[in-house]
C-alpha cells in the first residue's frame, strides 16, 4: 500500500478520532476508505504485486467490519449464542463478536475477555481474512468462527 495506504490510514484514524462511531461522517467516510483499500488489494493481487497494508489502517478495517458491517449481516449465525475474541497481535486491539440465532454483533474491548473461541493474527491478516480477501490459515483460530465466516459471510 505504501504512501497511499498510509494516507488512508491517517484519514480513517482522524475520522474516528474526531467524529465518534455514531457520527454520520464516520458512517459515510470510513466505509469508503475501506472500500477503496479493498479495491486496491484486489487490483494489486490481480497484477501479482501485493503491497503491505499499514497496521493502523488494517485495525481500523477490522473495526469497521466487526462493529459496522457485521451487525447488518445475517450470514453469521449459530443455533446457540456464541462468542469469539478477535485479537490483532501487532496492534494490541481486541474485539468481541457475538453470534447465534439473532443478528451478530461486534464491539471493541480494551483487553482480552473470555469467549467461546479466539481468532488472532496481525491486523493486516485479520483485515484481509474478515473482508474475504485472505486465507484464514495464517491466523490462530479455535472454535469454528473461521469456517462459519468463510461459508456464510459475504462482502
C-alpha positions, -999 to +999 in steps of 0.1 A: +000+000+000+029+024+005+022+061+007-015+059-004-022+033+022-005+054+049-027+084+039-058+063+040-048+050+075-043+086+087-077+096+073-095+066+089-079+073+123-087+110+120-123+104+111-129+081+140-110+102+165-127+134+156-162+122+149-170+092+171-186+059+158-222+072+156-213+102+135-227+104+100-192+114+088-178+081+102-208+062+087-201+077+053-163+081+051-149+051+070-166+026+047-153+044+017-118+043+030-120+005+033-139+000+000-110+019-017-084-002+002-101-035-007-103-025-044-066-017-043-059-051-027-079-068-055-061-048-082-027-055-067-035-092-063-046-094-100-014-078-111+007-100-088+020-070-070+006-071-034+019-045-010+017-043+027-013-027+045-004-004+073-014-020+106-033+011+117-054+010+086-059-027+089-070-025+125-095+002+116-108-021+088-113-049+113-132-025+135-153-013+105-161-049+096-169-062+131-186-032+146-200-016+115-208-041+088-212-074+107-243-063+127-261-058+093-252-092+081-274-122+087-249-148+074-230-154+106-253-174+129-255-205+151-282-224+169-269-212+203-254-179+214-216-180+208-188-155+212-153-151+197-125-129+208-107-114+178-072-101+186-047-082+165-013-094+177+007-064+163-015-035+175-030-049+207-066-043+195-093-067+206-130-072+196-157-094+210-180-109+184-214-124+195-235-146+171-263-170+175-299-172+163-302-134+162-281-108+143-244-109+151-227-080+169-192-068+174-177-045+199-141-033+206-128-043+240-099-028+259-083-061+268-088-098+261-121-112+275-134-147+279-151-161+248-161-194+234-134-191+207-105-170+197-090-157+164-056-140+164-032-126+138-017-094+127-042-066+119-035-070+082-041-108+083-074-102+102-084-074+078-079-095+047-095-126+061-125-108+075-131-090+042-128-123+024-095-114+007-070-136+025-068-171+039-077-179+075-049-205+077-024-178+087-044-170+118-045-187+151-081-198+154-102-222+175-139-228+179-151-227+143-155-190+136-132-192+106-153-219+088-186-202+097-173-169+084-159-182+051-190-203+044-216-177+054-204-141+054-203-123+020-188-089+015 
